[in-house]
Every structure is written in structure tokens, then in C-alpha cells.
Amino acid sequence: MNAPPAHRSLRERFAIGASLLPPVALLLLASRWGWVGIPARVCLLAMPGVIGLGMGFPEVFAPWYRGFSRVRSWLGGRLVFGLLLGIHGLVVIPMGFFMRVLGQRPIDGARSGSSWVRSKGYGSLRDPF
Amino acid sequence: MRYVLGLSGLYHDSAAALLGDGRILAAVQEERLSRRKNDARFPERAIRSCLEQAGITAGDLHAVAFYEKPILKFSRTLEVFLGWAPRGGRAFARAIPDWLGGRLDLRGRIRAALPGLRAECPILFTTHHEAHAASAFLPSPFTEAAILTVDGVGEWATTAIARGSGAGIEPVEEIRFPHSLGLLYSAFTAYCGFRVNSGEYKLMGLAPYGEPTWVGAIRDELVSFDEDGSFRLNLEYLDPLADDRLTNARFHARFGGPPRRPEEPLEPRHRDLARSIQVVTEEAMLRLARRAHERTGSFRLCLAGGVALNCVANGRILREGPFREVWIQPAAGDAGAALGAALAAWHGSLERGGLSAPRTPASTDAMAGGFLGPEESPEAVEASLRSLGAVWERMTPEVLRERVVRSLAEGKVVGWVQGRMEFGPRALGHRSILGDPRNPDMQSRMNLKVKFRESFRPFAPAVLAERSTEFFGLGGESPYMLLVAPVAESQRVPVAQEADGLDRLKQVRSTLPAVTHVDGSARVQTVDRDRNPEFHALLRQFEAVTGCPVLINTSFNVRGEPVVATAEDAYRCFINSRIDVLAVGPCFLERDRQPHASLPRSFEALAD
């Protein structure tokens, strides 16, 4: 016996429908560059219909949506990683360099002497800082 | 009744703890319920369990306390990246999404996890080491004490000394990141092929098989000690931003080669490194303990923080340190900090935002034997077993004990699940695998065939408290299995010729060979009637039948698995390992009568 289809919220249905847009967008680009014979206007007009299709038949497109989500998160993770590497190179490294030039050393790397620091108290419990 | 919920997590070992009018009602580690070892995720299951145990909802809470100050920790993280630049790019790219994904907005996250929490219920934040200090002192039996907390890193502090008096804790001084004993020990843990934040106890267990040949190199080049008990790490050998590795090429060149991969065999060099870093850690802990005594003048010490789980060092502090009494938080790692955060909020002053409650220390301690987790009713146990198709007999406690003792005396391995689950890393006789310690084959049998773990790993003895001195040179009680002590001379058996390396495992060294480590020591649990009546009764019965008041007590799990929580977890583990007999609640199960050869496991296995 098949399990009854899970209840899907409007938000979830929209996400499934929207996941169908990237292939249409690719078709649009291909059409603009003259790689396919479909007019670009048709692709644009098809977009709301494609979203509606996904929203109307979420169970049909659920496997596609799962695959799309996996690819999106894999790609997103790498994009964010690259972006943050860039921020590290462009912001953190120069700032760290200038801090050192100005005599600021956030990491105490000294090799000798006492490392005890007198405690200033625990501070307020209300503050997360 | 006024309720305070304490939380820890989002780094490793998430947990929740609940106080009712200052009494510890419940404390649970997330890993036990999520079945993912060292689970670092927000402790939603643990929160639910604590509230259910107390029979309350989030709306009944009067305060929620988190064990760290997230913005302070984030600012430290950023400063460290600035200080470490140009290195640390990959660590930066890995760490920042985690912070921006909800660690900064903890108030929002906590409120989202606690639907129904009243708007006026405050969400409070202790510092990391305040939570550890509170978990060490406030449940202790002492009215005043020195408090020493040592771990990897909190916000900035890695080591802290405080003075506890009444309900108050006054911080005295601290050592700050990157100078960290916990990070140093973890660096060697990773280098020897074990997992950081969970494999440290394996390194400690490996240490007695090696020689301290690297102590000089570690002292000369890696860590320097000052006369005042403080220490400094040489950062030329370490990469403190790499959570999973911590060492660099220079370290590898100095200590004899690349890091060991988990699947590679252990070489004598790894055993020697384990021994050497253990010696240095013990020395550092003794120096810190002396400093704590000097700065506070107290002869009582409370210990917490991950390094306080190093029970060999703890034993030396007790025997050689200046303190007359030592109390160690049984959940000394970050899980216990959830309890510390709740206690700090309960006893914290009104000016700081606490509830300013007075404190009356309990005569033993306030940890209720560490049995602070959930318990299943006999009906729930039977329902679980029925759903799994198990075959069992339901018995009275007396008959159950008799059958279990008979099995143990026959050399069988018994899974024992009774009462409330333990809080903290040790199984103390409520979620335990038990065996006869007099059997010389029991250690390798239980390691290799029951727990599927490394053959060198030692097992701990549980001994009747009233007879502990006949078997172990403990000089006091050790109800939470946090002290290592020598096996008593009267129980020792002379070894004709000392073998090398892991061959030493096969040599009989005492009348309790399965729990006597190769250096003649044992990690002892003393069992008394007040804290642990069911387990005490079992030991008494075993003593009556065999004359021996000691049992092997190891946690009920297999390699990579969190300790079992429920009857279902226990049955799956029982079937998939070679445990002979299972006693869960009132039910007695024998392997031969079960219809299953194996069952799908219910946990996410954790690699070494």
C-alpha cells in the first residue's frame, strides 16, 4: 500500500515550484544567445506556469527538488567558502598586518614569563559579551 | 517552585540541566538521546527530557542560562584570526558560517527552542570558566574551596583559579588562549590518530604502555613552565586554529613523522608520546594545584574542565598535592557546564542578574550519584522489547540480581540498565556492561568481542565502598570513577619478567587482572548504598556468592556509540555485540534465546 502524500505547506510548494525555474532560466539564456530556436519571450511567459506546475503537483516534482536542494547546498557551501577565503585575504590579512605594525598582538606568543592574568570578574549574567 | 534551565553546546558535548529551587532535578547530554556521540548541536532533545522529567513546560521556567558568552567568544575568534594571519584562511572560512548561522543570536535560538517561554524569563550568559567553576564548587560538599578549571579554551581563558565561599565564586586569575593544557593534550591526541575532544581518554589509557622518552623534547621545545605554576606553549609547533589537527609540519618533523591515521597500527613511538604528554600534563596539573592553594589558602580543591577528566592526574593531585580534600565534578567537560550555568544563575547576585539564592552544601554532594537522566517505566521497557521481538522474563529485583550474579560468576558478560541514566562520561552502574574482574581473559574479550575497541583500553573496577581499601590504595571515596589509584599490595601478584609494549596486557598482575592496568593502577569507582542502592545490592550479592566485592564496570556501548539511554538502545547493542545477558528494568534476557542475530544500529557511528 502506498503511503498517503505528506501535507505540504504553501511555502514548501512554492519552493518546489521555484526549484523548476533554473532549467527554464538556462533555456532563456540559450535562447538569447541563439543556441535554441525557442523565443526568449516564451521562456519568460512560461516561468509563472512552471512555478504553478510545481506548486500544483508537488509530489511529482519532489525528487527533483531533493536533488536540486543537494546541488544548491553543495554549490552554496563552496561559494561561501570561496567568498570567505577572499574576505580573509582582502580584509583579515591586511588588518592583521596593520595591527602588528601598530604594535597590537591579539595572540600572546611570548615564550617565557608568567602567563597568569588577574581576573576582572565575571561581569553581568545578562550580557552575552 | 522556581526552575532554572542550564544549557551548553554548539562546540561539543551539548547538554541541558534543570534546577528546581536550587536542587538538581535533571541533567542530560544530547548525545544520549540523539545517538550521535559528542553531539554539538543545540540540545533540544536534552531540554525536552529535562522538562519532562520535572513534569513542567517552558512556561514554568524562571531563568535560562547558557554556559558561554557568545559575542565575547566570537570577538576572541576574530582577534585570533587577525593575530594568526596570514595563516588560518581555511579555518576562517569554515568557522564564520557557523557563527553567522545562529551562534551569535543565542537568545533568539533559545526562545525558538522553548515555545511558551515567558517574555519576562531572562536568558542569562555565564562565562565558560564561570560555568565550569560553578559546576565544580556549588554541588560540592564544601563551604569554601579553591576552584581550578582547566580545559581547551572558553572565551579567552583556558585555565582559571577561583575561590568559592558559601554561594559565591570569586575569580582570581587565569591563563589565556593560546596557552592551553587542553589544546596541548588534544594536539597529541590528534597526532596519535585519535579524535580531538573524544579520544583524549584513549591516549591516557595508552600511556602506561610507553616510556617517557619525549618528556625532555616536550619541555624544552613545546611547553615552558614558570615558577608560579603557569605555562606557555611554543606556537611554532602548533596550529591552534585547526580544530581537527592542531599540529603543523614542524611538530611532525620534531616528533618523528606524520600524524598517525586512525586505521594505522600503533607504533612504540605513539605509546611513548602518550606516556610523555601524560607525564607533562600531570606535572602541569600539580603545579596548577599548588598555585591554586597558594592564591586561595584553602586546603579543599574543586576541579572541573575537560582536563579534570584526566583521572591519573587527579589521583596524583589527591596524593601529592597540598589539598586535604578534592571534589571533582563528574561531568567535568562541557556537558557539566550546562549544570554550572544553571547553578551560577541560581546563586548569582541580583546585581549581576542572578536569582541570589543562598546555598547549603549537601553532606556528600548535590549530584545524586550522577543519576540525573531519564528512566523508563517497567511497562515502557516491556513495550520496547515487545516491539523489537525480544524474548525476556520479568522478575522481582531480588530474583533479577540473583540471576545476574549467577551469570557473572559463570564468566558471562552482562548488560545492566537500571534506574536513571548517568550524567557525564562515565557509566556508574545504571547503564553499564559488567564482568568478573578475576578472569584474566576478560579484558581482551570485552575489548575485542563485546565493545569492538582497541585491546589496550583498560577497564574500571566498581568496588563496595566499605571494602575498597582492601583492594585499592585510594585513601578516600571515588563514587564518580574520577581517580586512579594503585591496586593494594596485598592483591598484587609478582610478574616474573616484564614484557614489552602491548604484550604487557597478557601478564597477570593482581587478583583482579581484568581491571589492573599494566602499571598496577586502576580507575576506581567506590559504590555506596546511599548514592547507588541498586548497584550496591548487586555488588553485595556478587560478594556473597564469590567472596569478591569488585566488578568490571564499563559503559554500555560499543566503539563510536554514545552510552545507551533506553531499553531499545540497550537491546540493539546487546544483540549486535557479544554480551551474554541483558538485565533491563525488571526484564532478564539471554542471548541464546533471542530471535535476532543482528539488528540495525540506532546510532551514528563516530570514527576515531
HADDOCK unambig.tbl for C-alpha pairs under 7 A between the chains (distance, minus, plus):
assign (segid A and resid 81 and name CA) (segid B and resid 93 and name CA) 5.22 0.50 0.50
assign (segid A and resid 81 and name CA) (segid B and resid 94 and name CA) 6.94 0.50 0.50
assign (segid A and resid 84 and name CA) (segid B and resid 93 and name CA) 4.96 0.50 0.50
assign (segid A and resid 85 and name CA) (segid B and resid 89 and name CA) 5.77 0.50 0.50
assign (segid A and resid 85 and name CA) (segid B and resid 90 and name CA) 6.73 0.50 0.50
assign (segid A and resid 85 and name CA) (segid B and resid 93 and name CA) 5.67 0.50 0.50
assign (segid A and resid 88 and name CA) (segid B and resid 89 and name CA) 5.85 0.50 0.50
assign (segid A and resid 92 and name CA) (segid B and resid 82 and name CA) 5.79 0.50 0.50
assign (segid A and resid 92 and name CA) (segid B and resid 85 and name CA) 6.91 0.50 0.50
assign (segid A and resid 93 and name CA) (segid B and resid 82 and name CA) 6.79 0.50 0.50
assign (segid A and resid 93 and name CA) (segid B and resid 85 and name CA) 5.16 0.50 0.50
assign (segid A and resid 93 and name CA) (segid B and resid 86 and name CA) 5.20 0.50 0.50
assign (segid A and resid 95 and name CA) (segid B and resid 82 and name CA) 6.76 0.50 0.50
assign (segid A and resid 96 and name CA) (segid B and resid 82 and name CA) 4.45 0.50 0.50
assign (segid A and resid 96 and name CA) (segid B and resid 83 and name CA) 5.82 0.50 0.50
assign (segid A and resid 96 and name CA) (segid B and resid 85 and name CA) 5.91 0.50 0.50
assign (segid A and resid 105 and name CA) (segid B and resid 83 and name CA) 6.15 0.50 0.50
assign (segid A and resid 106 and name CA) (segid B and resid 79 and name CA) 5.74 0.50 0.50
assign (segid A and resid 106 and name CA) (segid B and resid 80 and name CA) 6.20 0.50 0.50
assign (segid A and resid 106 and name CA) (segid B and resid 83 and name CA) 5.17 0.50 0.50
assign (segid A and resid 107 and name CA) (segid B and resid 80 and name CA) 6.19 0.50 0.50
assign (segid A and resid 107 and name CA) (segid B and resid 83 and name CA) 5.51 0.50 0.50
assign (segid A and resid 107 and name CA) (segid B and resid 178 and name CA) 6.97 0.50 0.50
assign (segid A and resid 109 and name CA) (segid B and resid 235 and name CA) 6.65 0.50 0.50
assign (segid A and resid 111 and name CA) (segid B and resid 232 and name CA) 6.12 0.50 0.50
assign (segid A and resid 111 and name CA) (segid B and resid 234 and name CA) 6.28 0.50 0.50
assign (segid A and resid 112 and name CA) (segid B and resid 224 and name CA) 6.95 0.50 0.50
assign (segid A and resid 112 and name CA) (segid B and resid 232 and name CA) 6.86 0.50 0.50
assign (segid A and resid 113 and name CA) (segid B and resid 226 and name CA) 6.26 0.50 0.50
assign (segid A and resid 114 and name CA) (segid B and resid 226 and name CA) 5.80 0.50 0.50
assign (segid A and resid 114 and name CA) (segid B and resid 228 and name CA) 6.87 0.50 0.50
assign (segid A and resid 114 and name CA) (segid B and resid 230 and name CA) 5.86 0.50 0.50
assign (segid A and resid 115 and name CA) (segid B and resid 175 and name CA) 5.73 0.50 0.50
assign (segid A and resid 115 and name CA) (segid B and resid 230 and name CA) 5.65 0.50 0.50
assign (segid A and resid 115 and name CA) (segid B and resid 231 and name CA) 6.36 0.50 0.50
assign (segid A and resid 115 and name CA) (segid B and resid 232 and name CA) 6.72 0.50 0.50
assign (segid A and resid 116 and name CA) (segid B and resid 173 and name CA) 6.26 0.50 0.50
assign (segid A and resid 116 and name CA) (segid B and resid 174 and name CA) 5.47 0.50 0.50
assign (segid A and resid 116 and name CA) (segid B and resid 175 and name CA) 5.00 0.50 0.50
assign (segid A and resid 116 and name CA) (segid B and resid 230 and name CA) 6.26 0.50 0.50
assign (segid A and resid 117 and name CA) (segid B and resid 173 and name CA) 5.49 0.50 0.50
assign (segid A and resid 117 and name CA) (segid B and resid 174 and name CA) 5.25 0.50 0.50
assign (segid A and resid 117 and name CA) (segid B and resid 175 and name CA) 6.06 0.50 0.50
assign (segid A and resid 118 and name CA) (segid B and resid 172 and name CA) 6.27 0.50 0.50
assign (segid A and resid 118 and name CA) (segid B and resid 173 and name CA) 4.34 0.50 0.50
assign (segid A and resid 118 and name CA) (segid B and resid 174 and name CA) 6.44 0.50 0.50
assign (segid A and resid 119 and name CA) (segid B and resid 171 and name CA) 5.82 0.50 0.50
assign (segid A and resid 119 and name CA) (segid B and resid 172 and name CA) 5.37 0.50 0.50
assign (segid A and resid 119 and name CA) (segid B and resid 173 and name CA) 4.59 0.50 0.50
assign (segid A and resid 119 and name CA) (segid B and resid 174 and name CA) 6.28 0.50 0.50
assign (segid A and resid 121 and name CA) (segid B and resid 171 and name CA) 5.95 0.50 0.50
assign (segid A and resid 122 and name CA) (segid B and resid 127 and name CA) 6.65 0.50 0.50
assign (segid A and resid 122 and name CA) (segid B and resid 130 and name CA) 7.00 0.50 0.50
assign (segid A and resid 123 and name CA) (segid B and resid 352 and name CA) 6.99 0.50 0.50
assign (segid A and resid 124 and name CA) (segid B and resid 352 and name CA) 4.43 0.50 0.50
assign (segid A and resid 124 and name CA) (segid B and resid 353 and name CA) 6.49 0.50 0.50
assign (segid A and resid 125 and name CA) (segid B and resid 124 and name CA) 5.11 0.50 0.50
assign (segid A and resid 125 and name CA) (segid B and resid 125 and name CA) 4.99 0.50 0.50
assign (segid A and resid 125 and name CA) (segid B and resid 126 and name CA) 5.64 0.50 0.50
assign (segid A and resid 125 and name CA) (segid B and resid 352 and name CA) 5.42 0.50 0.50
assign (segid A and resid 125 and name CA) (segid B and resid 353 and name CA) 5.42 0.50 0.50
assign (segid A and resid 125 and name CA) (segid B and resid 354 and name CA) 6.82 0.50 0.50
assign (segid A and resid 126 and name CA) (segid B and resid 124 and name CA) 4.94 0.50 0.50
assign (segid A and resid 126 and name CA) (segid B and resid 125 and name CA) 6.18 0.50 0.50
assign (segid A and resid 126 and name CA) (segid B and resid 353 and name CA) 5.81 0.50 0.50
assign (segid A and resid 127 and name CA) (segid B and resid 125 and name CA) 6.39 0.50 0.50
assign (segid A and resid 128 and name CA) (segid B and resid 69 and name CA) 4.49 0.50 0.50
assign (segid A and resid 128 and name CA) (segid B and resid 70 and name CA) 5.77 0.50 0.50
assign (segid A and resid 128 and name CA) (segid B and resid 71 and name CA) 5.77 0.50 0.50
assign (segid A and resid 128 and name CA) (segid B and resid 125 and name CA) 5.60 0.50 0.50
assign (segid A and resid 129 and name CA) (segid B and resid 69 and name CA) 5.34 0.50 0.50
assign (segid A and resid 129 and name CA) (segid B and resid 70 and name CA) 6.65 0.50 0.50
assign (segid A and resid 129 and name CA) (segid B and resid 71 and name CA) 4.91 0.50 0.50
assign (segid A and resid 129 and name CA) (segid B and resid 72 and name CA) 4.53 0.50 0.50
